[in-house]
Every structure is written in C-alpha cells, then in structure tokens.
Amino acid sequence: MSAEKQQSVITGRRAWQRVDATVRLGDVLNELLENRISPEQVILRSVAEAWSQLLPAGLNQHSSVANISRGQLKVLVDSPSYIYELQLCSSDILRELQRRCPQAWLRKIKLVVG
C-alpha cells in the first residue's frame, strides 16, 4: 500500500482517484462550429443568396434575410410599403426558395420592419 493510501486510511479520508476530465475550450468550440453553427450558416447563406437573386433590384435593396427558425424565414424590410410589395409575391418566392434550398425546410416567410 502506498504511503498516500496508508495516510488516507489512518485519517479516515477516502483516497479519490482523479479523473482528468479537462477539455480544451478550442476543441469544444471547433466541434460546435463544425457540427452545429457551420451547417446552419451554410443554409442561411444559401437562402440569402437565393433571396437576393429572386427579388427585383428595387425590392432587394430594402430587405435582408435575418434568420431561419422552425421553417420560418425571417426577413427584415425597411418600410411597411415594401412589406406590402413583398407580401404580394411571397408565395411565389417561398415556392422557389423551397425548390432551390430544400435543406432549409422553409414553410413560411415572415416579413418584419427592421
């Protein structure tokens, strides 16, 4: 029996084995980026590119893709009048986005002044 274990038996303390469970923060962040954030950003980027290609230049300048959550594409629009114009063509745009970006699983476009 080692001297350390003998001392712990004599004093009544348990000798715990230390498990080295340290993880490098960089490794955790890399895994997070590769497995979670990067795929979502790739999808968002592809939807944003398709959005900008589908809209006429006049409307494109007044809107920007914000995020995708639970199949809903959130688009920021700088004026209620442009929201109205986008609402008129949103069903066609949604259909085309679903065709071009099936990995996004889009079901709805939400237009928000912002």
TIRO-2110 file (N, C-alpha, C; in Angstrom, 1 decimal):
// TIRO-2110
0.9, -1.2, 0.0, N, 1, A
0.0, 0.0, 0.0, CA, 1, A
0.9, 1.2, 0.0, C, 1, A
0.5, 2.2, -0.8, N, 2, A
1.4, 3.4, -0.9, CA, 2, A
1.2, 4.3, 0.3, C, 2, A
2.2, 5.1, 0.6, N, 3, A
2.2, 6.0, 1.8, CA, 3, A
0.9, 6.9, 1.7, C, 3, A
0.5, 7.3, 0.6, N, 4, A
-0.6, 8.2, 0.5, CA, 4, A
-1.9, 7.5, 0.9, C, 4, A
-2.0, 6.3, 0.4, N, 5, A
-3.2, 5.5, 0.7, CA, 5, A
-3.2, 5.1, 2.2, C, 5, A
-2.0, 4.8, 2.8, N, 6, A
-2.0, 4.5, 4.2, CA, 6, A
-2.4, 5.7, 5.0, C, 6, A
-2.0, 6.9, 4.6, N, 7, A
-2.3, 8.1, 5.3, CA, 7, A
-3.8, 8.3, 5.3, C, 7, A
-4.4, 8.1, 4.1, N, 8, A
-5.9, 8.3, 4.0, CA, 8, A
-6.7, 7.3, 4.8, C, 8, A
-6.2, 6.0, 4.9, N, 9, A
-6.8, 5.0, 5.7, CA, 9, A
-6.7, 5.4, 7.2, C, 9, A
-5.6, 5.9, 7.6, N, 10, A
-5.3, 6.2, 9.0, CA, 10, A
-6.2, 7.4, 9.4, C, 10, A
-6.3, 8.4, 8.5, N, 11, A
-7.1, 9.6, 8.9, CA, 11, A
-8.5, 9.4, 8.5, C, 11, A
-8.9, 8.4, 7.9, N, 12, A
-10.3, 8.1, 7.6, CA, 12, A
-10.8, 8.8, 6.4, C, 12, A
-9.9, 9.4, 5.6, N, 13, A
-10.3, 10.1, 4.4, CA, 13, A
-10.2, 9.1, 3.2, C, 13, A
-11.1, 9.3, 2.3, N, 14, A
-11.0, 8.4, 1.1, CA, 14, A
-10.0, 8.9, 0.1, C, 14, A
-9.3, 8.1, -0.4, N, 15, A
-8.3, 8.5, -1.5, CA, 15, A
-9.1, 8.4, -2.8, C, 15, A
-9.4, 9.5, -3.4, N, 16, A
-10.1, 9.6, -4.6, CA, 16, A
-9.1, 9.6, -5.8, C, 16, A
-9.5, 8.8, -6.8, N, 17, A
-8.7, 8.9, -8.0, CA, 17, A
-9.1, 10.1, -8.8, C, 17, A
-8.2, 10.8, -9.2, N, 18, A
-8.6, 12.0, -10.0, CA, 18, A
-8.7, 11.6, -11.5, C, 18, A
-9.8, 11.9, -12.0, N, 19, A
-10.0, 11.6, -13.4, CA, 19, A
-9.8, 12.9, -14.2, C, 19, A
-8.9, 12.9, -15.1, N, 20, A
-8.6, 14.1, -15.9, CA, 20, A
-9.7, 14.3, -16.9, C, 20, A
-10.6, 15.1, -16.6, N, 21, A
-11.8, 15.4, -17.5, CA, 21, A
-11.7, 16.7, -18.1, C, 21, A
-10.5, 17.3, -18.1, N, 22, A
-10.3, 18.6, -18.7, CA, 22, A
-10.4, 18.5, -20.2, C, 22, A
-11.1, 19.5, -20.8, N, 23, A
-11.3, 19.6, -22.2, CA, 23, A
-10.8, 20.9, -22.7, C, 23, A
-10.1, 20.9, -23.7, N, 24, A
-9.6, 22.2, -24.3, CA, 24, A
-10.8, 23.0, -24.9, C, 24, A
-10.9, 24.3, -24.5, N, 25, A
-12.0, 25.1, -25.0, CA, 25, A
-12.0, 25.2, -26.5, C, 25, A
-10.8, 25.3, -27.1, N, 26, A
-10.7, 25.3, -28.5, CA, 26, A
-11.3, 24.1, -29.2, C, 26, A
-11.1, 22.9, -28.6, N, 27, A
-11.7, 21.7, -29.2, CA, 27, A
-13.2, 21.7, -29.1, C, 27, A
-13.7, 22.2, -28.0, N, 28, A
-15.2, 22.3, -27.9, CA, 28, A
-15.8, 23.3, -28.9, C, 28, A
-15.1, 24.4, -29.0, N, 29, A
-15.6, 25.4, -30.0, CA, 29, A
-15.5, 24.9, -31.4, C, 29, A
-14.4, 24.2, -31.8, N, 30, A
-14.3, 23.7, -33.1, CA, 30, A
-15.4, 22.7, -33.4, C, 30, A
-15.7, 21.8, -32.4, N, 31, A
-16.7, 20.8, -32.6, CA, 31, A
-18.1, 21.5, -32.8, C, 31, A
-18.3, 22.6, -32.0, N, 32, A
-19.6, 23.3, -32.1, CA, 32, A
-19.7, 24.0, -33.5, C, 32, A
-18.6, 24.6, -33.9, N, 33, A
-18.6, 25.2, -35.2, CA, 33, A
-18.9, 24.3, -36.4, C, 33, A
-18.2, 23.1, -36.3, N, 34, A
-18.3, 22.2, -37.4, CA, 34, A
-19.6, 21.4, -37.4, C, 34, A
-20.1, 21.1, -36.2, N, 35, A
-21.3, 20.3, -36.2, CA, 35, A
-22.6, 21.0, -36.1, C, 35, A
-22.6, 22.3, -35.6, N, 36, A
-23.8, 23.0, -35.4, CA, 36, A
-23.9, 24.3, -36.1, C, 36, A
-23.0, 25.2, -35.8, N, 37, A
-23.1, 26.5, -36.4, CA, 37, A
-22.8, 26.6, -37.8, C, 37, A
-21.8, 25.9, -38.3, N, 38, A
-21.4, 26.0, -39.7, CA, 38, A
-22.5, 25.5, -40.6, C, 38, A
-23.1, 24.3, -40.4, N, 39, A
-24.2, 23.9, -41.3, CA, 39, A
-25.4, 24.9, -41.3, C, 39, A
-25.7, 25.5, -40.2, N, 40, A
-26.8, 26.4, -40.1, CA, 40, A
-26.4, 27.7, -40.9, C, 40, A
-25.2, 28.1, -40.8, N, 41, A
-24.8, 29.3, -41.5, CA, 41, A
-24.7, 29.0, -43.0, C, 41, A
-24.3, 27.8, -43.4, N, 42, A
-24.3, 27.5, -44.8, CA, 42, A
-25.7, 27.5, -45.4, C, 42, A
-26.7, 27.0, -44.7, N, 43, A
-28.1, 27.0, -45.1, CA, 43, A
-28.6, 28.5, -45.2, C, 43, A
-28.3, 29.2, -44.2, N, 44, A
-28.8, 30.6, -44.2, CA, 44, A
-28.2, 31.4, -45.3, C, 44, A
-26.9, 31.2, -45.6, N, 45, A
-26.2, 31.9, -46.7, CA, 45, A
-26.8, 31.5, -48.0, C, 45, A
-27.1, 30.2, -48.2, N, 46, A
-27.7, 29.8, -49.5, CA, 46, A
-29.1, 30.4, -49.7, C, 46, A
-29.9, 30.4, -48.6, N, 47, A
-31.2, 31.1, -48.7, CA, 47, A
-31.1, 32.5, -49.0, C, 47, A
-30.1, 33.2, -48.3, N, 48, A
-29.9, 34.7, -48.5, CA, 48, A
-29.5, 34.9, -50.0, C, 48, A
-28.7, 34.1, -50.5, N, 49, A
-28.2, 34.3, -51.9, CA, 49, A
-29.4, 34.1, -52.9, C, 49, A
-30.2, 33.0, -52.6, N, 50, A
-31.4, 32.8, -53.5, CA, 50, A
-32.4, 33.9, -53.4, C, 50, A
-32.6, 34.4, -52.2, N, 51, A
-33.5, 35.5, -51.9, CA, 51, A
-33.1, 36.7, -52.8, C, 51, A
-31.8, 37.1, -52.7, N, 52, A
-31.3, 38.2, -53.5, CA, 52, A
-31.4, 38.0, -55.0, C, 52, A
-31.3, 36.8, -55.4, N, 53, A
-31.4, 36.5, -56.9, CA, 53, A
-32.9, 36.6, -57.3, C, 53, A
-33.8, 36.2, -56.5, N, 54, A
-35.2, 36.1, -56.8, CA, 54, A
-35.9, 37.5, -56.9, C, 54, A
-35.5, 38.4, -56.1, N, 55, A
-36.1, 39.7, -56.0, CA, 55, A
-35.6, 40.7, -57.0, C, 55, A
-36.6, 41.5, -57.5, N, 56, A
-36.1, 42.6, -58.4, CA, 56, A
-35.2, 43.5, -57.6, C, 56, A
-34.3, 44.2, -58.3, N, 57, A
-33.3, 45.0, -57.6, CA, 57, A
-33.9, 46.1, -56.7, C, 57, A
-35.0, 46.7, -57.0, N, 58, A
-35.6, 47.7, -56.2, CA, 58, A
-36.1, 47.1, -54.9, C, 58, A
-36.6, 45.9, -54.8, N, 59, A
-37.0, 45.3, -53.6, CA, 59, A
-35.8, 44.7, -52.8, C, 59, A
-34.9, 44.2, -53.5, N, 60, A
-33.7, 43.6, -52.9, CA, 60, A
-33.0, 44.6, -52.0, C, 60, A
-32.9, 45.8, -52.4, N, 61, A
-32.2, 46.8, -51.6, CA, 61, A
-32.9, 47.2, -50.3, C, 61, A
-34.1, 46.8, -50.2, N, 62, A
-34.9, 47.2, -49.0, CA, 62, A
-35.2, 46.0, -48.1, C, 62, A
-34.6, 44.9, -48.3, N, 63, A
-34.8, 43.7, -47.5, CA, 63, A
-33.5, 42.9, -47.3, C, 63, A
-33.5, 42.2, -46.1, N, 64, A
-32.4, 41.3, -45.9, CA, 64, A
-32.8, 40.1, -45.0, C, 64, A
-32.3, 39.0, -45.3, N, 65, A
-32.6, 37.8, -44.6, CA, 65, A
-32.0, 37.9, -43.2, C, 65, A
-32.8, 37.6, -42.2, N, 66, A
-32.3, 37.7, -40.8, CA, 66, A
-31.9, 36.4, -40.3, C, 66, A
-32.9, 35.4, -40.3, N, 67, A
-32.6, 34.1, -39.8, CA, 67, A
-33.7, 33.1, -40.2, C, 67, A
-33.4, 31.8, -39.9, N, 68, A
-34.4, 30.8, -40.1, CA, 68, A
-34.6, 30.1, -38.8, C, 68, A
-35.9, 29.9, -38.4, N, 69, A
-36.2, 29.2, -37.2, CA, 69, A
-37.5, 28.4, -37.4, C, 69, A
-37.4, 27.1, -37.2, N, 70, A
-38.5, 26.2, -37.3, CA, 70, A
-39.3, 26.3, -38.6, C, 70, A
-38.5, 26.5, -39.7, N, 71, A
-39.1, 26.5, -41.0, CA, 71, A
-39.6, 27.9, -41.4, C, 71, A
-39.4, 28.9, -40.6, N, 72, A
-39.8, 30.2, -40.9, CA, 72, A
-38.6, 31.1, -41.2, C, 72, A
-38.7, 31.7, -42.4, N, 73, A
-37.6, 32.6, -42.8, CA, 73, A
-38.0, 34.0, -42.4, C, 73, A
-37.2, 34.6, -41.6, N, 74, A
-37.5, 36.0, -41.1, CA, 74, A
-36.7, 37.0, -42.0, C, 74, A
-37.4, 37.9, -42.6, N, 75, A
-36.8, 38.9, -43.5, CA, 75, A
-37.1, 40.3, -42.9, C, 75, A
-36.0, 41.1, -42.8, N, 76, A
-36.1, 42.4, -42.3, CA, 76, A
-36.3, 43.3, -43.5, C, 76, A
-37.3, 44.2, -43.4, N, 77, A
-37.7, 45.1, -44.5, CA, 77, A
-37.7, 46.5, -43.9, C, 77, A
-37.2, 47.5, -44.7, N, 78, A
-37.0, 48.8, -44.1, CA, 78, A
-38.3, 49.7, -44.1, C, 78, A
-39.4, 49.2, -44.7, N, 79, A
-40.6, 50.1, -44.8, CA, 79, A
-41.8, 49.2, -44.9, C, 79, A
-42.9, 49.6, -44.3, N, 80, A
-44.2, 48.9, -44.5, CA, 80, A
-44.6, 48.8, -45.9, C, 80, A
-44.3, 49.8, -46.7, N, 81, A
-44.8, 49.8, -48.1, CA, 81, A
-44.0, 48.7, -48.9, C, 81, A
-42.8, 48.4, -48.5, N, 82, A
-42.0, 47.3, -49.2, CA, 82, A
-42.5, 46.0, -48.6, C, 82, A
-42.9, 45.9, -47.4, N, 83, A
-43.5, 44.7, -46.9, CA, 83, A
-44.8, 44.3, -47.7, C, 83, A
-45.6, 45.3, -48.0, N, 84, A
-46.8, 45.1, -48.8, CA, 84, A
-46.4, 44.5, -50.1, C, 84, A
-45.4, 45.1, -50.8, N, 85, A
-45.0, 44.6, -52.1, CA, 85, A
-44.5, 43.2, -52.0, C, 85, A
-43.7, 42.9, -51.0, N, 86, A
-43.1, 41.6, -50.8, CA, 86, A
-44.2, 40.6, -50.5, C, 86, A
-45.2, 41.0, -49.8, N, 87, A
-46.4, 40.1, -49.5, CA, 87, A
-47.1, 39.6, -50.7, C, 87, A
-47.2, 40.5, -51.7, N, 88, A
-47.8, 40.2, -52.9, CA, 88, A
-47.2, 39.0, -53.7, C, 88, A
-45.9, 39.0, -53.6, N, 89, A
-45.1, 37.9, -54.3, CA, 89, A
-44.5, 36.9, -53.4, C, 89, A
-44.8, 36.9, -52.1, N, 90, A
-44.2, 36.0, -51.1, CA, 90, A
-44.4, 34.5, -51.4, C, 90, A
-45.6, 34.2, -51.8, N, 91, A
-45.9, 32.8, -52.0, CA, 91, A
-45.1, 32.2, -53.2, C, 91, A
-44.9, 33.0, -54.2, N, 92, A
-44.1, 32.6, -55.3, CA, 92, A
-42.6, 32.5, -54.9, C, 92, A
-42.2, 33.4, -54.1, N, 93, A
-40.8, 33.4, -53.7, CA, 93, A
-40.6, 32.2, -52.7, C, 93, A
-41.5, 31.9, -51.9, N, 94, A
-41.4, 30.8, -51.0, CA, 94, A
-41.3, 29.5, -51.8, C, 94, A
-42.1, 29.3, -52.7, N, 95, A
-42.1, 28.1, -53.6, CA, 95, A
-40.7, 28.0, -54.2, C, 95, A
-40.2, 29.1, -54.7, N, 96, A
-38.9, 29.0, -55.4, CA, 96, A
-37.7, 28.7, -54.4, C, 96, A
-37.8, 29.3, -53.2, N, 97, A
-36.8, 29.1, -52.2, CA, 97, A
-36.8, 27.6, -51.8, C, 97, A
-38.0, 27.1, -51.6, N, 98, A
-38.2, 25.7, -51.3, CA, 98, A
-37.5, 24.8, -52.3, C, 98, A
-37.7, 25.2, -53.6, N, 99, A
-37.1, 24.4, -54.7, CA, 99, A
-35.6, 24.5, -54.7, C, 99, A
-35.1, 25.7, -54.5, N, 100, A
-33.6, 26.0, -54.6, CA, 100, A
-32.9, 25.5, -53.3, C, 100, A
-33.5, 25.6, -52.2, N, 101, A
-32.9, 25.3, -50.9, CA, 101, A
-33.7, 24.3, -50.1, C, 101, A
-33.8, 23.1, -50.5, N, 102, A
-34.6, 22.1, -49.8, CA, 102, A
-34.1, 21.8, -48.4, C, 102, A
-32.8, 22.0, -48.2, N, 103, A
-32.2, 21.7, -46.9, CA, 103, A
-32.7, 22.7, -45.8, C, 103, A
-33.2, 23.8, -46.2, N, 104, A
-33.7, 24.8, -45.2, CA, 104, A
-35.1, 24.5, -44.6, C, 104, A
-35.8, 23.6, -45.3, N, 105, A
-37.2, 23.2, -44.8, CA, 105, A
-38.1, 24.4, -44.6, C, 105, A
-38.1, 25.3, -45.5, N, 106, A
-38.9, 26.5, -45.3, CA, 106, A
-40.4, 26.2, -45.5, C, 106, A
-41.2, 26.8, -44.6, N, 107, A
-42.6, 26.7, -44.7, CA, 107, A
-43.3, 28.0, -44.7, C, 107, A
-42.6, 29.1, -44.3, N, 108, A
-43.3, 30.4, -44.2, CA, 108, A
-42.2, 31.5, -44.3, C, 108, A
-42.6, 32.6, -44.8, N, 109, A
-41.8, 33.8, -44.8, CA, 109, A
-42.5, 34.8, -43.9, C, 109, A
-41.7, 35.4, -42.9, N, 110, A
-42.2, 36.4, -42.0, CA, 110, A
-41.5, 37.7, -42.4, C, 110, A
-42.2, 38.7, -42.8, N, 111, A
-41.7, 40.0, -43.1, CA, 111, A
-41.8, 40.9, -41.9, C, 111, A
-40.7, 41.6, -41.5, N, 112, A
-40.7, 42.4, -40.3, CA, 112, A
-40.1, 43.7, -40.6, C, 112, A
-40.6, 44.8, -40.2, N, 113, A
-40.0, 46.1, -40.3, CA, 113, A
-38.8, 46.1, -39.4, C, 113, A
-37.6, 46.4, -40.0, N, 114, A
-36.4, 46.4, -39.1, CA, 114, A
-35.2, 47.0, -39.8, C, 114, A
END
